[in-house]
Amino acid sequence: MSAPIGESILLGPTRTLWHFTYPERVDDIVAEGLYVTDIPTSPTQDQGYRGVWLTEDPNPLAQGWAVSSGLDGKRGARITVDIPHHALPGILYRWLDLAKAVGVEDFWLDAMNEAGGGGQEFWYVYISRSGAPYSGLEEGIPAEWISFWEIL
């Protein structure tokens, strides 16, 4: 099952990435957008950002994080997100670039990649406009940026 969301209201070029989730979450996501979650930059709970994890790899079988974390069902639905370039830079980061910029230690990068089942070179994070670590703001990806979804 799949469905386009309708004509995009975004003008100009966009960056297309994907978010995987449980099939039962699709209706809420299409209606409300993607909420933020933790983007940890160390094992300390008070360090990191709030944002949305995305990938440039649309292949559900390549999402090793789902299997390694016991969340295999989370690969059951693929959400296509078209992020407008006017939202960039400073909002969308390649995970490894953000990690380098904020000084994430190698042991933590290795731990995150292992916990994520590998593939961190394909990971992106969309950080709320505040940019503040754990700012309490819950800006995620608006529903208008979701262009397509499918149950896999």
N, C-alpha and C positions, 0 to 999 in steps of 0.2 A: 504494500500500500504506500502511496506517496502522493504528495500534493504540492503544486506551486502555491505560493502565498498570494500571488497577484502581481500586478505591475509594480516594479520598484519605484518608490518615490524619490530615490536618491539620484542626484544629478552628478554627472562626471564619473571618472573611473573609481573603481572599488577594489579592495583586496578581498578575495574569497578564501575563507577558511571554514573548518568544520568543527562541530561540537557533537560528541556522542553522549547519549543518555538512555534512560529506560524508556521503553515505548509508552508507558502510562503517563509520562511527564510531558509528552509532546503537546497536548492541547493547552496546558498551562503555559508552556514556553512560547508557543505561537501567539497566545493572547497577551502575555505579560513580558516577554523577553527572557533573557538569561540573567539570573541573579549571580552575584559575586560569591566567591568562596575564598578560602585561604590560599595565598601564594607564599609559602614559607621560604625564607631565605636563610634559615638556620634552624636547628632543633629547638631553640628557645621560643616559647609560644608568643612572646611579645615582639618578635622580629619578623617582618615580612610585609606583605601587601594584601589588599582585598581586590580580587579581580576574577576574570573568567578565563579558564583554560581552553585553548583552541589548538587545532593542529592543521598543518598544511597537507597532511596525508589523509585522503578520503577513504582509504581502505580500512574497513572495520576489522579485518584480520590482523592488521598491523598495529592495532591499539593494545599493545602488550600490557599496559597499566590495568586494563580491565581484567585480564586473566590473573596477573600477579597479585592483585588486591582482592580477588574473589568477587569482582563486580562484572563478571562476564555478561550478565544481562544488560549492563549499561552500554554495550555495543549494539543494542537492539534497535536503536533509532539514530539516524544521522540528520543533524540540523545544518543546513548551509547558511553561513553568515557572510554577508557582503558588507564589509566595513568601508565606509566612504573615506577617500583620501583626505577630505577636509578634517577628519577626526585625528589625523596623524600630523606630525610625529609626537612622541611623548605620551601617547595613550596605548598604542599597540607595540608590544615588544616581543622580539624573538626571545624565548626563555633564556638561552645561553648568553645573549647580549645583556639582558637585564641582570643576570647573575654576575657577569663580569663587572658591570658598571657599579653594582652595589657591594662588590667584594665577597660574594658567596665563596666559602672555602671549598676546596676540591673534595674533601671527604663528604660534604653535604651534597654537592653536585652528583657524586657517585651514588650516594644513598637515594637521592631523588630519582635518578635514572634507573637504579635497580628496583625501587618501589614502583616506578612507572613502567616496568617491563621493557625498558630500553626505548630508544627512539626520541630522546630529548632534542635531537637536532631538528625535529619537525614541530616542536611545541612552541606555542605563542601564549602570551598572557595579555589580556585587555584590562588595563588598570583604570579605576575610576578617575575622573578629571581632577579630583583633589590631589592625586598623586601621593598623598600622605600615607605612610605605613599605618595600617590599622586605624584609619581615620574615623571609622564608624559610618561613613557614607556608604550607601549600598547601591551606587550606580553600577549597573551592569550593561548588558547589550540590549538596546531597545528592540522591541518586536518588529519595528519597521525595517531593521537590518536583516531580518530572517527572510530569505528568498525562497527556500524550499525545505521540505522535510520528507523523510521516508522511513518506514518501518522496514527493517532488514530481515 
